[in-house]
Every structure is written in C-alpha cells, then in structure tokens.
Amino acid sequence: MLDLLGSTSYGILAIVVVVVVVRAPLLHLPTTRSV
C-alpha cells in the first residue's frame, strides 16, 4: 500500500510538472505576440 501511494504521488507530481512545462510557453506565447 505504501509503495502504491508513493508511486501515485510521484505520478501526480510528474503530471503536474508536465502540465506546468507545457502551459508555461503557451501562456507566454499570446502575451509576447500581442505585445
């Protein structure tokens, strides 16, 4: 059970990191284009 919780928490962290890395440029692109 502990291993399961650890793996799931790491999976969630990985997903969050991927979402942030993917959204960061997407959020900056429109601002740089408008300016």
C-alpha positions as CSV (number, residue, x, y, z in Angstrom):
1,M,0.0,0.0,0.0
2,L,2.8,2.4,0.9
3,D,4.5,1.7,-2.4
4,L,1.3,2.3,-4.2
5,L,0.8,5.7,-2.5
6,G,4.4,6.6,-3.3
7,S,4.1,5.7,-6.9
8,T,0.8,7.5,-7.3
9,S,2.2,10.6,-5.6
10,Y,5.2,10.6,-7.9
11,G,2.9,10.1,-10.9
12,I,0.8,13.1,-9.8
13,L,4.0,15.2,-9.4
14,A,5.2,14.1,-12.8
15,I,1.8,15.1,-14.4
16,V,1.9,18.5,-12.6
17,V,5.4,19.2,-13.8
18,V,4.5,18.2,-17.4
19,V,1.4,20.4,-17.3
20,V,3.4,23.4,-15.9
21,V,6.1,22.9,-18.5
22,V,3.6,22.6,-21.3
23,R,1.4,25.5,-20.2
24,A,4.3,27.9,-19.4
25,P,5.2,28.6,-23.1
26,L,1.6,28.5,-24.1
27,L,0.7,31.2,-21.6
28,H,3.7,33.3,-22.7
29,L,3.2,33.0,-26.4
30,P,-0.1,35.1,-26.6
31,T,1.4,37.8,-24.4
32,T,4.6,38.1,-26.5
33,R,2.5,38.0,-29.7
34,S,0.1,40.7,-28.5
35,V,2.9,42.9,-27.4
